[in-house]
């Protein structure tokens, strides 16, 4: 019985791979002519800059993480995806129908963790879009191994602290690279221009203030907190939203430390917890600050300026970062 179940599992895996390999391939269009080759500067696992050249539009893409998958879906590139992996939480609401279609086609390789190198090889990808951690030796192996096989790679600049500078500009640079790789620069440039317009509105508003709010973004740990530094993407997004960062270096904080910092705004990041709804997870994050009696006179608590935001929305890059900046700006100033 066990032997038959084992063979059944192997047959199902083989069938999934056959279905993925049989996915339709889009032929090069006239508009692609003259666009390629394009070269981007990305990274390897050692955080060293690496140039990768694409001679044509990728046709078979593996996305190692939810962030990459959502970015591809947002820009209408789902037709090229042959495999997705590693969800941090719920797919963004507006992208769920596209993601469900990928699942129905058997393209969800893993829900947690990375797929094996063997599974990815079987899909015959020509582009792997991932986080730096996906290319560890015990995962998919360094990008150089894939380049030797003619497979392009791109690592998001802000994933796993890859790029030396991790901020909103780095997020926009990733999006610009995707525009080049897939020849959709009209779409990605429009996104970047909209973001620049948002930043101009924020600067205009903050310029009218006597002083911007002092803010921090923290993660609760049962009575203590971790504060993201200003030089992280997560902390930097708070600055992009128009705040002065109250603790530039970040670090572990006690309740007494927060009293001493005396912030005008406290943003609490959280992850959805199993067994409770996303709304309950959010409420629990806010309560971790609001229910601390010692914080009652801190301006953020006293004036109700405590906001909860999902960590997925402020970490790693991708298309969630800009809406989060706008949401934090509106919470603070509108």
HUPEHU-V142508 format. One line per field, one symbol per residue. phi: phi as a letter, one per 40 degrees, with the letter a starting at -180 (. if undefined). A space follows every 10 residues. Layout:
BEGIN
phi: ???
END
This chain:
BEGIN
phi: .ccccccccc cccccccccc ccdcbccccc cccgcccbbb bbbbccgccb cbbbcacdbb bbbcaddccc cccdcgbccc cbabafccac cddcbcdccc cccccgccca cbgccccccc dccfcbabba cdccbcccbc gcddcccccg bcbabddccf fcccbbaccc ccccccccdc cbfbcccccc cccccccccc cccccccccc acccbbbbbc bfhbabbccc ccdccccccc chccccadcg hcbcccccdc cfccbbbbca bcbcgbcdcc ccccccccbc ccdccdccdd cdbgcbbbac ddcbbghgcc ccdcdccccc ccbb
END
